[in-house]
């Protein structure tokens, strides 16, 4: 089969899942599958990105995403620097655009950015000459997380079409949820949301997916349950009364999981709040928990994205 | 008491009025195992206890919403036991207690405490209302789901309205997921600061700070709008003005899930009852104008008002024997609720059936309770009253620990004779 130029993802940026088509996603996942195998070998080093510079620009603290991008870059042979924002010029009052212009003058090839403002990655992409990868912008998108989730699921189900996935928890504040909903729906999965109404966008019902407020009903017949992190600052607020009430009605434990299909798989983007949105018994069960596999997929997916963007640029 | 096994009893010759079905005829009612088991003409009497109720009216026991007691925290004011006695004497068989206690009822353990304490000490059914926000501070949501599971029937901040619209929206949105009923007192706090009575000519003459009617209307409009966007039911707790009632009427007309209550004091008294600075007529919300009172009565037969309540708020004498503006608002009302309501019937302001409906079936339906009707199989929570009996209200003879009633010295007509809870007679005036 011949592929048109739109069949493979080539950038110029990865700002979100919205805007990607199914073939582009599949090309990234295909590529990532190869990197999963590579990462399991003793010698993990390639030189696809030899001579290229990758800048990790994290305006929000991150452990796993930042180190995942750093490893991905290094394994592909790029020079990687991490911008420590607390000690950078941003702390001295520099605006995002000024930072972008300054960085651009240093000629990076790949810019990975995380920022607390929705749309920050897109804004940055307009001001620099290199490829920009959104590693999370506010409550908008986190595309590599969605891609790694899809890669993890593909390893188990082959095809995502027709599988039923419940995304549970703080959807309204979650960029992971937005990217996942878009991507999983694009791949033909049946996505459902379950959360207290205060943690769902008021318009969620208009997104073409089913919305539930009861875990028992939401999980009925599900192949996969994806649990979102309840951020600390939401735990006691006007959104949720208390962690114990949240866990009672929305925390994923064995009892609630028993409503899903037998052997249903469990995902969480991390970091977990054990005993709040997920029970340790479920999170740590190797037979059903995909949580560590998601981390493994993360490095592979980011390698695929970096490689594709570098290729597109060349 | 109400928990003990009831002896079978037959009430004969009463005019049985079941406002839910519209039944109104002279019938016998047989009670067994705490339930109504048979209703009919000249039932076989066997050897069971026979109560001759000829000339009296038998109606469902009254259901009163958001009654304040002082238990726990201010037991000198009112306990669940004393409130239960007052309720039984007033024909009230189910009362929902306000979370405004000390400590406040804002977690499942307190809900459980009130339920158990009520079961043990009160002659009538005690249902707790849970606090809507933690500490009733109006900032953080209380554990609505857990409290509902523990038995809280509705959620409210008591007399203190939720002033912050974002908190109220979140509360309604969250409650929607728990299928919980949220209640709010309709008063815009900033518009009523320093007010002690209805704003208007009379307040101006008395030199007292006014609470404008518009402060109520604004809050009702806000809560109706929030209920509309969230799709969640809201209960407007104690309306006092015709303008706000119109807002509810229109909202109901377009299908918004909104309920409202009004207190019997606001149906029977007006701002002129404040008279010569009578602090016993200082209420929250304040007594309004005569045109408001008439408008509220009109809201009963057309279904705008779901329940008429006592607004029971016991206050010790030391909080009332003060200059008007320094006194506490509030009045006791459990014991005078039915008599006060019957005065409207005697004045031909409303039909007996419509009045009884909003005292029993209306609130029961709103809370999803099975009581409030006279049907075979239903728990025998009943009131037997003499519609015409004249009496003079003497505050000192009330069973409440606090005696703050605006009806003191008022000539009343119609009085409770017996009250049954779970088929047990919990009050008998002739005994």
Interface residues (C-beta under 8 A of the other chain):
Chain A: X196 X197 X198 X202 X213 X214 X236 X237 X238 X239 X240 X241 X242 X244 X245 X248 X249
Chain B: X134 X139 X140 X141 X142 X143 X144 X145 X146 X166 X167 X170 X171 X173 X174 X176 X177 X178 X229 X230
